[in-house]
Amino acid sequence: MGEVFLPLLGGVEREMTWQEQALCAQTDPEAFFPEKGGSTREAKKVCLGCTVRNDCLEYALGHDERFGIWGGMSERERRRLKKRAV
C-alpha cells in the first residue's frame, strides 16, 4: 500500500515510497514541526490533500513519533488515538 512504480530511463521501474509521494516533502518542513504552542493549521491543511496521509499516520503510530504533524495529526492527537485503540 502507498507504493507507486515510476518508469525510469531504459524502461527500468523503481518503487516510489510513500515518503517520496508525500505533499509535505514538497513544502516547508518547519510547518510540520511548530514551536511548542505554535499553530498546526497550515501543516494539517497540506495533509488533507495528501494521498499518502494514512501511510504517514501508520508510520508515526508504529514508530512512536513524538514530534510533528504526521498523517494530519499532532502528537497529542496521535496519543489520544492510541489510547482509544487499547
MDAnalysis code that builds the backbone (N, CA, C; Angstrom):
import MDAnalysis as mda
import numpy as np

u = mda.Universe.empty(258, n_residues=86, atom_resindex=np.repeat(np.arange(86), 3), trajectory=True)
u.add_TopologyAttr("name", ["N", "CA", "C"] * 86)
u.add_TopologyAttr("resid", np.arange(1, 87))
u.add_TopologyAttr("resname", ["MET", "GLY", "GLU", "VAL", "PHE", "LEU", "PRO", "LEU", "LEU", "GLY", "GLY", "VAL", "GLU", "ARG", "GLU", "MET", "THR", "TRP", "GLN", "GLU", "GLN", "ALA", "LEU", "CYS", "ALA", "GLN", "THR", "ASP", "PRO", "GLU", "ALA", "PHE", "PHE", "PRO", "GLU", "LYS", "GLY", "GLY", "SER", "THR", "ARG", "GLU", "ALA", "LYS", "LYS", "VAL", "CYS", "LEU", "GLY", "CYS", "THR", "VAL", "ARG", "ASN", "ASP", "CYS", "LEU", "GLU", "TYR", "ALA", "LEU", "GLY", "HIS", "ASP", "GLU", "ARG", "PHE", "GLY", "ILE", "TRP", "GLY", "GLY", "MET", "SER", "GLU", "ARG", "GLU", "ARG", "ARG", "ARG", "LEU", "LYS", "LYS", "ARG", "ALA", "VAL"])
u.atoms.positions = np.array([
    [0.837, -1.185, 0.000],
    [0.000, 0.000, 0.000],
    [0.876, 1.241, 0.000],
    [0.453, 2.274, -0.739],
    [1.196, 3.514, -0.752],
    [2.420, 3.478, -1.631],
    [2.509, 2.498, -2.549],
    [3.671, 2.410, -3.402],
    [3.260, 2.633, -4.845],
    [4.089, 3.341, -5.570],
    [3.861, 3.621, -6.980],
    [5.145, 3.260, -7.694],
    [5.025, 2.716, -8.875],
    [6.218, 2.400, -9.639],
    [6.391, 3.432, -10.734],
    [7.570, 3.989, -10.818],
    [7.880, 5.016, -11.796],
    [8.805, 4.459, -12.859],
    [8.483, 4.666, -14.128],
    [9.404, 4.233, -15.174],
    [10.609, 5.172, -15.216],
    [11.776, 4.609, -15.297],
    [12.999, 5.391, -15.398],
    [13.602, 5.170, -16.779],
    [14.678, 5.849, -17.063],
    [15.355, 5.681, -18.343],
    [15.676, 4.213, -18.588],
    [15.521, 3.778, -19.813],
    [15.818, 2.386, -20.145],
    [14.678, 1.435, -19.811],
    [13.525, 1.967, -19.405],
    [12.372, 1.123, -19.125],
    [12.407, 0.444, -17.764],
    [13.417, 0.717, -16.955],
    [13.509, 0.113, -15.624],
    [12.568, 0.865, -14.689],
    [11.832, 0.122, -13.868],
    [10.921, 0.760, -12.918],
    [11.536, 0.759, -11.529],
    [11.241, 1.803, -10.778],
    [11.725, 1.921, -9.415],
    [10.527, 2.190, -8.524],
    [10.500, 1.527, -7.382],
    [9.414, 1.728, -6.427],
    [9.540, 3.103, -5.791],
    [8.437, 3.822, -5.751],
    [8.407, 5.126, -5.098],
    [7.723, 4.943, -3.754],
    [8.406, 5.273, -2.679],
    [7.843, 5.075, -1.350],
    [6.828, 6.165, -1.030],
    [6.049, 5.918, 0.011],
    [5.039, 6.907, 0.392],
    [5.698, 8.228, 0.772],
    [6.902, 8.184, 1.358],
    [7.569, 9.422, 1.760],
    [7.868, 10.304, 0.553],
    [8.223, 9.694, -0.558],
    [8.521, 10.459, -1.773],
    [7.258, 11.052, -2.390],
    [6.119, 10.449, -2.110],
    [4.843, 10.928, -2.641],
    [4.191, 11.971, -1.745],
    [4.669, 12.078, -0.523],
    [4.043, 12.955, 0.467],
    [4.137, 14.427, 0.075],
    [3.025, 15.129, 0.220],
    [2.999, 16.562, -0.097],
    [3.932, 17.359, 0.805],
    [4.121, 16.891, 2.024],
    [4.988, 17.624, 2.950],
    [6.430, 17.649, 2.466],
    [6.810, 16.675, 1.662],
    [8.176, 16.635, 1.126],
    [8.403, 17.765, 0.125],
    [7.320, 18.380, -0.315],
    [7.398, 19.461, -1.298],
    [7.121, 20.823, -0.670],
    [6.989, 20.869, 0.646],
    [6.667, 22.121, 1.324],
    [7.672, 22.403, 2.437],
    [7.473, 23.492, 3.121],
    [8.365, 23.906, 4.198],
    [8.255, 22.944, 5.382],
    [9.321, 22.227, 5.719],
    [9.247, 21.259, 6.814],
    [8.994, 21.901, 8.176],
    [9.326, 23.160, 8.329],
    [9.110, 23.821, 9.621],
    [7.639, 23.884, 9.993],
    [6.757, 23.913, 9.002],
    [5.318, 23.946, 9.278],
    [4.866, 22.675, 9.988],
    [5.582, 21.568, 9.779],
    [5.193, 20.283, 10.348],
    [5.811, 20.031, 11.718],
    [6.694, 20.925, 12.129],
    [7.328, 20.829, 13.441],
    [7.302, 22.202, 14.106],
    [6.085, 22.692, 14.429],
    [5.964, 24.032, 15.008],
    [6.533, 24.097, 16.425],
    [6.901, 25.292, 16.819],
    [7.350, 25.519, 18.196],
    [6.216, 25.146, 19.139],
    [6.542, 24.820, 20.369],
    [5.513, 24.472, 21.349],
    [4.492, 25.607, 21.422],
    [3.222, 25.250, 21.273],
    [2.148, 26.225, 21.294],
    [1.890, 26.882, 19.952],
    [2.733, 26.560, 18.945],
    [2.568, 27.142, 17.615],
    [1.411, 26.496, 16.861],
    [0.991, 27.147, 15.811],
    [-0.141, 26.672, 15.020],
    [0.226, 25.462, 14.159],
    [-0.692, 24.522, 14.090],
    [-0.532, 23.350, 13.232],
    [-1.458, 23.421, 12.021],
    [-2.180, 24.511, 11.916],
    [-3.214, 24.660, 10.886],
    [-2.687, 24.469, 9.464],
    [-1.585, 25.129, 9.118],
    [-1.056, 25.047, 7.749],
    [-0.615, 23.628, 7.406],
    [0.069, 22.974, 8.329],
    [0.525, 21.602, 8.091],
    [-0.668, 20.667, 7.896],
    [-1.672, 20.815, 8.725],
    [-2.844, 19.947, 8.625],
    [-3.597, 20.183, 7.316],
    [-3.569, 21.419, 6.814],
    [-4.195, 21.714, 5.520],
    [-3.495, 20.949, 4.403],
    [-2.178, 20.906, 4.466],
    [-1.411, 20.161, 3.467],
    [-1.762, 18.675, 3.558],
    [-1.837, 18.162, 4.756],
    [-2.152, 16.746, 4.965],
    [-3.513, 16.360, 4.392],
    [-4.470, 17.256, 4.485],
    [-5.813, 16.954, 3.986],
    [-5.818, 16.563, 2.511],
    [-4.934, 17.165, 1.729],
    [-4.887, 16.869, 0.300],
    [-3.875, 15.812, -0.085],
    [-3.246, 15.187, 0.887],
    [-2.167, 14.244, 0.614],
    [-2.714, 12.828, 0.403],
    [-2.261, 12.186, -0.661],
    [-2.746, 10.840, -0.997],
    [-2.147, 9.749, -0.119],
    [-1.069, 10.046, 0.596],
    [-0.431, 9.035, 1.448],
    [-0.591, 9.360, 2.935],
    [-1.605, 10.104, 3.249],
    [-1.862, 10.525, 4.630],
    [-1.979, 9.338, 5.583],
    [-2.705, 8.306, 5.174],
    [-2.884, 7.136, 6.041],
    [-1.571, 6.391, 6.259],
    [-0.750, 6.284, 5.210],
    [0.553, 5.631, 5.354],
    [1.415, 6.403, 6.348],
    [1.359, 7.704, 6.264],
    [2.120, 8.581, 7.138],
    [1.684, 8.405, 8.595],
    [0.388, 8.389, 8.810],
    [-0.137, 8.210, 10.165],
    [0.244, 6.838, 10.710],
    [0.115, 5.806, 9.880],
    [0.508, 4.459, 10.297],
    [1.973, 4.422, 10.714],
    [2.810, 5.073, 9.931],
    [4.240, 5.122, 10.235],
    [4.466, 5.783, 11.599],
    [3.843, 6.938, 11.798],
    [4.025, 7.681, 13.048],
    [3.567, 6.872, 14.251],
    [2.442, 6.198, 14.114],
    [1.928, 5.388, 15.221],
    [2.831, 4.182, 15.469],
    [3.295, 3.565, 14.412],
    [4.135, 2.386, 14.531],
    [5.537, 2.678, 15.045],
    [6.004, 3.899, 14.820],
    [7.353, 4.275, 15.240],
    [7.351, 5.244, 16.422],
    [6.193, 5.409, 17.022],
    [6.055, 6.248, 18.213],
    [6.671, 7.636, 18.023],
    [6.353, 8.256, 16.873],
    [6.848, 9.611, 16.604],
    [6.237, 10.557, 17.629],
    [7.070, 11.298, 18.310],
    [6.598, 12.163, 19.389],
    [6.526, 13.629, 19.015],
    [7.058, 13.975, 17.873],
    [7.076, 15.381, 17.475],
    [6.529, 15.531, 16.068],
    [5.908, 16.644, 15.835],
    [5.479, 16.992, 14.487],
    [4.090, 16.521, 14.120],
    [3.682, 16.964, 12.948],
    [2.396, 16.588, 12.373],
    [2.650, 15.429, 11.435],
    [1.968, 14.344, 11.659],
    [2.086, 13.141, 10.836],
    [0.680, 12.674, 10.495],
    [0.404, 12.466, 9.229],
    [-0.920, 11.991, 8.828],
    [-2.035, 12.934, 9.235],
    [-1.707, 14.204, 9.367],
    [-2.713, 15.204, 9.716],
    [-3.018, 15.298, 11.199],
    [-2.205, 14.645, 12.030],
    [-2.463, 14.657, 13.470],
    [-1.237, 15.112, 14.243],
    [-1.496, 15.843, 15.318],
    [-0.419, 16.272, 16.209],
    [-0.042, 15.110, 17.129],
    [1.033, 15.284, 17.859],
    [1.471, 14.249, 18.799],
    [0.381, 13.966, 19.827],
    [-0.258, 14.993, 20.324],
    [-1.331, 14.828, 21.311],
    [-2.505, 14.043, 20.710],
    [-2.878, 14.370, 19.482],
    [-3.984, 13.668, 18.825],
    [-3.635, 12.200, 18.576],
    [-2.390, 11.933, 18.194],
    [-1.965, 10.548, 17.987],
    [-1.968, 9.770, 19.296],
    [-1.560, 10.414, 20.367],
    [-1.546, 9.769, 21.686],
    [-2.983, 9.383, 22.078],
    [-3.937, 10.303, 21.884],
    [-5.349, 10.002, 22.181],
    [-5.859, 8.843, 21.341],
    [-5.495, 8.854, 20.065],
    [-5.921, 7.799, 19.156],
    [-5.396, 6.440, 19.620],
    [-4.147, 6.400, 20.053],
    [-3.559, 5.151, 20.562],
    [-4.277, 4.682, 21.819],
    [-4.620, 5.599, 22.713],
    [-5.313, 5.229, 23.948],
    [-6.674, 4.615, 23.654],
    [-7.382, 5.188, 22.674],
    [-8.707, 4.658, 22.317],
    [-8.588, 3.278, 21.708],
    [-7.480, 2.983, 21.029],
    [-7.300, 1.690, 20.365],
    [-6.976, 0.582, 21.354],
    [-6.542, 0.944, 22.547],
    [-6.142, -0.063, 23.540],
    [-7.304, -0.630, 24.264],
])
